[in-house]
Amino acid sequence: VANEESNKLSEIILESRKGLELRNNKIIEKRLLYEYQLKQIQEIYAGLKAEENTRKDLHNQNLDLMGNIRVMCRVRPYTDKEKEIEQVSLECFDDKHTIQVSTKRLRLWQMQIEKSTYEFDHVFNTSADQKEVYLELSPLVQSAIDGYNVCIFAYGQTGSGKTYTMEGNVNSPEKKGVIPRSIDEIFDKIEETNKLGWNFEVYVQYIEIYNETIQDLLIDEDKDRKKSCKDRKKSFKESKDLCKIVYNEDTRMTIIENAERLKISKKKDMEILIGKASNRRSKSSTNSNSVSSRSHGVFILHLEGENPLEKMSSRGSLSLVDLAGSENIDKSGSVGDQMTEAQSINKSLFYLRYVIQQIKDKSNHVNYRDSVLTSLLKYSLGGTAKVCMLVNVSPSTDSTNETKKSLSFGQDARKAHVGTAMRNGCA
């Protein structure tokens, strides 16, 4: 009896083992199938990613060939006050190219939602940080090192985050803007090119356009600055003591006469310089912005490289422009000098829009000389430079009308043909 029970138990154990082995084999098969499918998914994803990168490269090459202005859009975050009372009026799509604005309209005695959609080369939503923005602009900075003229300018209404985008906080690694990050990258790249026999010299100019006059922000002493800028209210053409714009038709480059052109060899020296120059910019407080720039800030890096071994040279420039904000005078509460400043700002921005519209329409004659700003940007907008426009907008429903105007201008600017970028230098 004991033997029979033992045999039965052995059979049960054997059957159980067979069942376990069978289930284990099925588990192994499923795991192998899962690993195979996962590998296929990863390969498909890698292929799609490679295709996207290729598409992006081809897209940029196509833009270079067409000579179009690249336009990106950045939506600044809500302020604490706006978070309490705001409803969402802006939507940034996941494709990072599309933004939609919702506006309430009263039609036939009924409130309706009107949606306007805009497309750009890149859209940064409210959560985008300074690093993310700069990574999209970095290839243009590399182009300046390679010998191209590059112009990046920030456009938008007052209080939309232009100065933060362009300058940020020089003393904070996370909050550094386009200007200090460009400087970091340029000096890092120059150090790399030194190993290949290149010797680069970096020169900087920093000016502001205030009430249609050019002011040099690199003049050290206040008394010297006052002496060279005797009368801020004189027009650009009338004042002989102010900096002047001169064109070099052969090189198709703009020269700012009487403006300091300082040679810089260290990042730290440049950061100190930016800090001092930024503090000299004309600013004041308005209802729309507690620290409103009352001038267009133009920061220019001249990059001159020589490679004696290869008998090559390179001449590139990087112009970083922080435009003063377009302003609704009634809303901002500007009076007196502030009103004069606002009118001058709005006028120069009008001529910028007008010039870009003329370029878009392929006009036989483009009126660059109607304002100091467009005169300064002549060879960027109508020459052989690589140009990128950063449209900065506010997410506030209170700013919806101004936001739509900025987005419409940016979308139009994207269609403007500014010429094919050409490298400066010789081999």
C-alpha positions as CSV (number, residue, x, y, z in Angstrom):
1,V,0.0,0.0,0.0
2,A,2.8,2.3,0.9
3,N,4.6,1.6,-2.4
4,E,1.4,2.3,-4.3
5,E,0.9,5.6,-2.6
6,S,4.6,6.5,-3.1
7,N,4.3,5.7,-6.8
8,K,1.1,7.8,-7.2
9,L,2.8,10.7,-5.4
10,S,5.9,10.3,-7.7
11,E,3.5,10.4,-10.7
12,I,1.8,13.5,-9.4
13,I,5.1,15.2,-8.8
14,L,6.3,14.2,-12.3
15,E,3.1,15.6,-13.9
16,S,3.5,18.8,-11.9
17,R,7.1,19.1,-13.0
18,K,6.0,18.6,-16.7
19,G,3.3,21.2,-16.2
20,L,5.7,23.7,-14.7
21,E,8.2,23.1,-17.4
22,L,5.5,23.6,-20.1
23,R,4.4,26.8,-18.4
24,N,8.0,27.9,-18.0
25,N,8.7,27.3,-21.7
26,K,5.6,29.4,-22.6
27,I,6.8,32.2,-20.4
28,I,10.3,32.0,-22.0
29,E,8.6,32.1,-25.5
30,K,6.5,35.1,-24.5
31,R,9.5,36.9,-23.0
32,L,11.5,36.2,-26.2
33,L,8.6,37.5,-28.3
34,Y,8.3,40.6,-26.0
35,E,12.0,41.3,-26.3
36,Y,11.8,40.9,-30.1
37,Q,8.8,43.2,-30.3
38,L,10.5,45.7,-28.0
39,K,13.6,45.6,-30.1
40,Q,11.5,46.2,-33.2
41,I,9.7,49.2,-31.5
42,Q,13.1,50.6,-30.5
43,E,14.4,50.3,-34.1
44,I,11.3,51.9,-35.5
45,Y,11.5,54.7,-32.9
46,A,15.2,55.2,-33.7
47,G,14.4,55.2,-37.4
48,L,11.6,57.8,-36.9
49,K,13.9,59.9,-34.8
50,A,16.6,59.7,-37.5
51,E,14.1,60.6,-40.1
52,E,12.9,63.6,-38.0
53,N,16.5,64.8,-37.6
54,T,17.0,64.4,-41.3
55,R,13.8,66.2,-42.0
56,K,14.8,69.0,-39.7
57,D,18.3,69.3,-41.3
58,L,16.7,69.4,-44.8
59,H,14.2,71.9,-43.6
60,N,16.9,74.2,-42.3
61,Q,19.0,73.7,-45.5
62,N,15.8,74.6,-47.5
63,L,15.4,77.7,-45.5
64,D,19.0,78.7,-46.1
65,L,18.5,78.2,-49.8
66,M,15.2,80.1,-49.8
67,G,16.7,82.8,-47.6
68,N,13.6,83.1,-45.4
69,I,13.6,84.6,-41.9
70,R,13.3,81.9,-39.3
71,V,10.7,82.8,-36.8
72,M,10.2,81.2,-33.3
73,C,7.7,82.1,-30.7
74,R,8.0,82.1,-26.9
75,V,5.1,82.4,-24.4
76,R,6.2,83.8,-21.1
77,P,4.9,82.1,-17.9
78,Y,2.0,83.5,-16.0
79,T,2.7,85.9,-13.2
80,D,1.4,85.0,-9.7
81,K,-1.3,87.6,-10.1
82,E,-2.3,86.3,-13.5
83,K,-2.6,82.7,-12.2
84,E,-5.3,83.8,-9.7
85,I,-7.6,85.4,-12.3
86,E,-6.6,84.1,-15.7
87,Q,-8.4,81.7,-18.0
88,V,-6.3,80.0,-20.7
89,S,-6.4,81.9,-23.9
90,L,-3.3,80.4,-25.6
91,E,-2.6,76.8,-26.5
92,C,0.8,75.5,-27.6
93,F,0.4,72.3,-29.6
94,D,2.6,69.2,-29.0
95,D,4.2,69.5,-32.4
96,K,6.1,72.6,-31.1
97,H,5.3,74.5,-34.2
98,T,1.7,75.6,-33.7
99,I,0.0,78.0,-31.3
100,Q,-3.7,78.9,-31.1
101,V,-5.3,82.0,-29.6
102,S,-8.9,81.9,-28.3
103,T,-10.8,85.2,-28.3
104,K,-14.3,85.8,-27.1
105,R,-16.5,87.6,-29.6
106,L,-20.1,88.8,-29.3
107,R,-22.0,87.8,-32.5
108,L,-25.7,87.9,-33.0
109,W,-26.2,88.6,-29.3
110,Q,-24.3,85.5,-28.5
111,M,-20.8,85.1,-27.0
112,Q,-18.7,82.9,-29.3
113,I,-15.1,81.7,-29.1
114,E,-13.0,82.6,-32.1
115,K,-9.8,80.6,-32.6
116,S,-6.8,81.8,-34.5
117,T,-3.9,79.4,-35.4
118,Y,-0.3,80.4,-36.2
119,E,2.6,78.3,-37.3
120,F,6.3,78.9,-36.6
121,D,9.7,77.2,-36.9
122,H,9.4,76.5,-33.2
123,V,7.0,77.3,-30.4
124,F,8.2,77.4,-26.7
125,N,5.4,77.1,-24.2
126,T,5.2,78.6,-20.7
127,S,7.3,75.8,-19.2
128,A,10.3,76.2,-21.6
129,D,13.5,77.3,-19.8
130,Q,16.4,79.5,-21.0
131,K,18.4,76.4,-22.0
132,E,15.7,75.0,-24.2
133,V,15.3,78.2,-26.0
134,Y,19.1,78.6,-26.6
135,L,19.5,75.0,-27.9
136,E,17.3,75.9,-30.8
137,L,19.4,79.1,-31.5
138,S,22.8,77.5,-31.0
139,P,23.3,76.4,-34.6
140,L,23.0,80.0,-35.7
141,V,25.8,81.0,-33.2
142,Q,27.9,78.2,-34.7
143,S,27.3,79.8,-38.1
144,A,28.7,83.1,-36.9
145,I,31.9,81.3,-35.9
146,D,31.9,79.7,-39.3
147,G,32.0,83.1,-41.0
148,Y,28.4,84.1,-41.5
149,N,26.6,87.2,-40.5
150,V,23.9,86.3,-38.1
151,C,21.1,88.4,-36.6
152,I,18.7,87.3,-33.8
153,F,16.1,89.7,-32.6
154,A,13.4,89.6,-30.0
155,Y,10.0,91.2,-30.9
156,G,6.9,91.6,-28.8
157,Q,4.7,93.9,-26.7
158,T,6.1,95.5,-23.5
159,G,6.2,93.0,-20.7
160,S,6.3,89.9,-22.9
161,G,9.7,88.7,-21.7
162,K,12.1,89.9,-24.5
163,T,14.9,91.2,-22.2
164,Y,14.7,88.1,-20.0
165,T,15.0,85.9,-23.1
166,M,17.9,87.9,-24.6
167,E,19.8,88.8,-21.4
168,G,18.3,86.9,-18.4
169,N,20.4,86.8,-15.3
170,V,24.1,86.7,-16.1
171,N,24.9,85.5,-12.6
172,S,22.6,82.5,-12.7
173,P,23.5,79.5,-14.8
174,E,19.9,78.5,-15.2
175,K,18.5,82.0,-16.0
176,K,21.2,83.2,-18.4
177,G,19.7,84.5,-21.6
178,V,20.7,84.2,-25.3
179,I,23.5,86.9,-25.0
180,P,25.6,85.3,-22.2
181,R,25.0,81.8,-23.4
182,S,26.2,82.8,-26.9
183,I,29.3,84.2,-25.3
184,D,29.9,81.0,-23.4
185,E,29.5,78.9,-26.6
186,I,31.7,81.1,-28.7
187,F,34.6,81.1,-26.4
188,D,34.3,77.3,-25.9
189,K,34.2,76.8,-29.7
190,I,37.2,79.1,-30.2
191,E,39.2,77.0,-27.7
192,E,38.4,73.9,-29.8
193,T,39.3,75.6,-33.1
194,N,42.7,76.6,-31.6
195,K,43.7,73.0,-31.7
196,L,43.1,73.0,-35.5
197,G,45.4,76.0,-36.1
198,W,42.8,78.8,-35.9
199,N,43.4,82.0,-34.1
200,F,40.3,84.1,-33.3
201,E,39.8,87.6,-32.0
202,V,36.5,88.7,-30.5
203,Y,35.3,92.3,-30.6
204,V,32.2,93.7,-29.1
205,Q,29.9,96.6,-29.6
206,Y,26.8,97.4,-27.5
207,I,24.5,100.3,-28.4
208,E,20.9,101.4,-27.8
209,I,18.6,103.2,-30.2
210,Y,16.8,105.8,-28.0
211,N,14.3,108.3,-29.6
212,E,15.9,107.7,-33.0
213,T,19.5,108.3,-31.8
214,I,22.3,105.8,-31.3
215,Q,23.8,105.7,-27.8
216,D,27.0,103.8,-27.0
217,L,26.5,101.6,-23.9
218,L,30.2,100.7,-23.7
219,I,31.5,104.2,-22.8
220,D,32.8,103.9,-19.3
221,E,32.4,107.2,-17.6
222,D,29.0,108.9,-17.3
223,K,30.5,112.3,-18.2
224,D,31.9,110.9,-21.4
225,R,28.5,109.4,-22.2
226,K,26.8,112.7,-21.7
227,K,29.3,114.5,-23.8
228,S,28.9,112.1,-26.7
229,C,25.1,112.1,-26.4
230,K,24.6,115.9,-25.8
231,D,20.9,116.0,-26.7
232,R,18.9,112.8,-26.6
233,K,16.0,114.5,-28.2
234,K,17.9,115.5,-31.4
235,S,17.2,113.3,-34.4
236,F,19.7,110.8,-35.6
237,K,20.5,113.0,-38.7
238,E,20.8,116.3,-36.8
239,S,23.2,115.3,-34.1
240,K,26.8,115.2,-35.3
241,D,28.2,114.0,-32.0
242,L,26.2,110.8,-31.9
243,C,27.2,107.4,-33.4
244,K,26.5,107.0,-37.1
245,I,25.6,104.2,-39.4
246,V,27.9,103.7,-42.4
247,Y,27.5,101.0,-45.0
248,N,30.4,99.0,-46.6
249,E,28.9,98.1,-49.9
250,D,31.8,95.8,-50.8
251,T,31.5,93.5,-47.8
252,R,27.7,94.3,-47.3
253,M,28.3,95.0,-43.7
254,T,27.1,97.8,-41.4
255,I,29.6,99.9,-39.5
256,I,28.7,102.0,-36.4
257,E,31.0,104.9,-36.4
258,N,32.2,106.5,-33.1
259,A,30.9,103.5,-31.1
260,E,33.5,101.7,-29.0
261,R,34.7,98.4,-30.4
262,L,36.4,96.5,-27.6
263,K,38.5,93.4,-27.9
264,I,37.6,90.7,-25.4
265,S,39.6,87.6,-24.6
266,K,37.8,86.2,-21.5
267,K,34.2,85.2,-20.8
268,K,34.3,86.9,-17.4
269,D,35.4,90.2,-18.9
270,M,32.4,90.0,-21.3
271,E,29.9,89.2,-18.5
272,I,31.1,92.2,-16.5
273,L,30.8,94.4,-19.6
274,I,27.3,93.2,-20.3
275,G,26.2,93.9,-16.7
276,K,27.5,97.5,-16.8
277,A,26.1,98.2,-20.3
278,S,22.7,96.7,-19.5
279,N,22.4,99.0,-16.4
280,R,23.0,102.0,-18.7
281,R,20.0,101.2,-21.0
282,S,17.1,103.6,-20.8
283,K,14.4,102.1,-18.6
284,S,11.3,103.3,-16.8
285,S,8.2,102.0,-15.1
286,T,4.8,101.9,-16.8
287,N,1.4,100.4,-16.0
288,S,2.2,97.6,-18.4
289,N,5.8,96.8,-17.1
290,S,7.5,97.8,-13.9
291,V,10.9,97.8,-15.7
292,S,10.2,98.8,-19.3
293,S,13.1,99.2,-21.7
294,R,12.7,102.5,-23.5
295,S,15.2,101.7,-26.2
296,H,16.2,99.0,-28.7
297,G,19.4,97.2,-27.4
298,V,21.8,96.0,-30.0
299,F,24.7,93.7,-28.9
300,I,27.2,92.9,-31.7
301,L,30.0,90.3,-31.6
302,H,32.6,90.5,-34.4
303,L,34.5,87.2,-34.9
304,E,37.7,87.4,-36.9
305,G,39.7,84.2,-37.4
306,E,42.9,83.3,-39.2
307,N,44.4,79.9,-39.9
308,P,48.0,80.5,-41.2
309,L,48.7,76.7,-41.7
310,E,45.6,76.3,-44.0
311,K,45.8,79.9,-45.4
312,M,42.2,80.4,-44.4
313,S,40.3,83.3,-42.8
314,S,36.9,83.8,-41.4
315,R,34.9,87.0,-40.7
316,G,31.6,86.4,-38.9
317,S,29.3,88.6,-36.8
318,L,26.5,87.9,-34.4
319,S,24.0,90.7,-33.8
320,L,21.6,90.1,-30.8
321,V,18.8,92.6,-30.7
322,D,16.4,93.2,-27.8
323,L,13.7,95.4,-29.3
324,A,11.8,97.8,-27.1
325,G,8.2,96.6,-26.7
326,S,5.3,97.8,-28.8
327,E,3.1,99.8,-26.5
328,N,-0.6,100.8,-26.2
329,I,-0.1,104.3,-24.8
330,D,-3.6,104.6,-23.3
331,K,-3.1,101.2,-21.5
332,S,0.5,101.9,-20.3
333,G,-0.4,105.3,-19.0
334,S,2.7,106.9,-20.6
335,V,2.8,110.7,-20.4
336,G,5.4,113.4,-21.0
337,D,8.8,111.9,-21.9
338,Q,7.4,108.4,-21.6
339,M,4.8,109.2,-24.3
340,T,7.6,110.6,-26.5
341,E,9.6,107.4,-26.0
342,A,6.5,105.2,-26.6
343,Q,5.7,107.1,-29.8
344,S,9.3,106.7,-31.0
345,I,9.3,103.0,-30.2
346,N,6.0,102.3,-32.0
347,K,7.1,104.3,-35.0
348,S,10.4,102.4,-35.4
349,L,8.6,99.1,-35.0
350,F,6.0,100.2,-37.6
351,Y,8.9,100.8,-40.0
352,L,10.4,97.4,-39.2
353,R,7.1,95.8,-40.0
354,Y,6.8,97.9,-43.1
355,V,10.3,97.0,-44.4
356,I,9.6,93.3,-43.8
357,Q,6.3,93.6,-45.7
358,Q,8.2,95.2,-48.6
359,I,10.7,92.4,-48.6
360,K,7.9,89.8,-48.5
361,D,6.2,91.6,-51.4
362,K,9.5,91.7,-53.3
363,S,9.3,95.5,-53.7
364,N,11.8,97.1,-56.1
365,H,12.8,99.6,-53.4
366,V,12.8,98.9,-49.7
367,N,12.8,102.0,-47.3
368,Y,15.5,101.0,-44.9
369,R,16.4,104.6,-44.2
370,D,13.0,105.5,-42.7
371,S,14.2,104.7,-39.2
372,V,17.5,104.1,-37.4
373,L,16.5,100.6,-36.5
374,T,15.8,99.5,-40.1
375,S,19.0,101.3,-41.3
376,L,21.0,99.3,-38.8
377,L,19.4,96.0,-39.8
378,K,19.6,96.7,-43.6
379,Y,22.2,94.0,-44.4
380,S,20.6,91.6,-42.0
381,L,17.1,91.8,-43.5
382,G,18.1,92.5,-47.1
383,G,21.6,91.1,-47.3
384,T,23.3,87.7,-47.0
385,A,22.8,87.1,-43.2
386,K,21.1,84.3,-41.4
387,V,18.1,85.9,-39.5
388,C,16.0,84.6,-36.7
389,M,13.1,86.4,-35.1
390,L,11.9,85.5,-31.6
391,V,8.3,86.6,-31.1
392,N,7.7,87.0,-27.4
393,V,4.0,87.0,-26.3
394,S,2.1,87.2,-23.0
395,P,-0.4,84.5,-22.1
396,S,-2.6,87.0,-20.3
397,T,-6.2,87.4,-21.7
398,D,-5.7,91.1,-21.1
399,S,-3.0,91.1,-23.8
400,T,-4.8,89.0,-26.4
401,N,-5.1,91.7,-29.0
402,E,-1.4,92.7,-28.8
403,T,-0.5,89.0,-28.8
404,K,-2.4,88.3,-32.0
405,K,-0.8,91.3,-33.7
406,S,2.7,90.0,-32.7
407,L,1.9,86.5,-33.9
408,S,0.4,87.8,-37.2
409,F,3.6,89.8,-37.8
410,G,5.8,86.9,-37.0
411,Q,3.9,84.6,-39.3
412,D,4.1,87.2,-42.1
413,A,7.9,87.7,-41.4
414,R,8.4,84.0,-41.9
415,K,7.3,84.4,-45.5
416,A,9.9,87.1,-46.2
417,H,12.8,86.2,-48.5
418,V,15.9,88.0,-47.2
419,G,18.5,86.5,-49.5
420,T,20.7,83.4,-49.3
421,A,23.3,83.4,-46.5
422,M,26.9,83.7,-47.6
423,R,30.1,83.0,-45.7
424,N,32.7,85.7,-45.2
425,G,36.3,84.8,-45.5
426,C,38.6,83.0,-47.9
427,A,40.2,79.6,-48.3
